[in-house]
Amino acid sequence: MSRVGKKPILIPDGVEIKIEGQKVAVKGPKGELSLEVSPEVKIENRDNKILVLPAERKTKEKKSSAFWGLTRALIFNAIKGVKEGYERKLELEGIGYRASVDGKNLELKVGFSHPVKIEAPEDINFKVEKNIIMVSGPDKQKVGEIAAKIRKVKPAEPYKGKGIKYVGEVIRRKAGKKAVATTL
């Protein structure tokens, strides 16, 4: 039995949900998302609540209980995304490292001979304030994916901490050559 899957999902005001077979479409003020649901799960809309139930089969499969919790989490994330949206913040650290928004695209100047341009997919927005880059949108997976792609351009290095890191991420620092030489 899935503990996550058992919980009903309350539908907030301003959010519309359409269930057509195994396809769920969620529409709200921040955007529109749709997802395809596995046939091992059944979705019902009762009394302004969404219930995710395992499909009735003759044999209980381990797969169906795994998809049960996963499907409930994906639908919950989609509802929260179209209602409030998701945001990831990245921090630039290093002398001369800059970021700017050029139209819908992000331009990074992080010590390479050329600026690195990252194109924004549909529904994803970039915002830059000083050395903080904010990636926002209704789809949790896309926001996290784009933030990881930005971080991958120049990950923070362990000696001086220069590079791109998530806000609040702790970079374990290593001692340099001088610190190692004095201990011997």
Steps between C-alpha positions, in 0.01 A plus 500: 500500500628842410488757778547784254249362252219472759488874570240689296609812312290810567432712192562869586291787364602618153629159389316287242565129457386284209537123517462317169588133533866486598572868422477776762496867397549769766434867428562793735614863520873417448455272199374172369647150549398155388631158587444145387417259783608136513225240440577345842322795665147640484415867563165633620368849570258498798373797700777742390763239590712279279537139606775281360412131527680184389337341197296193581689196380479132586854492639649777709817608333786680670504738202149629566579611856819673379311689229221585745716728719696635202185598311352676804825697550517600130138623499554689828814668357312596182216659703743689723698611193207652314373665821824637657786403266847371583827690531867403531768753591862475393790712621797620293824532691824627352660822384368604160228235494176653373158392381244693298165433339494560124135484393388162636849350498767503769853615423781393733850648510692262722864516395480340157618678183136536393168554680288187552137534386225283644166503322187503713249226416131584485354607839844554661609850604840633603559792733838637614562718806868582570659155520178294548336322206135401547343230283121481530210322335200273565672166426716384793702259287581755228601766754737258675638375168580850370653601836725191485595586142600853606701366796678251272646787292746586781451300824651651816854373554620386845807725543362853472130423451485678164224399262124449498326336796148475641412757767557329833725228355811443709821444308754296696825686479835330455828623641737631234868418441624743765286346776618150408868606494488655850354187661788275384 
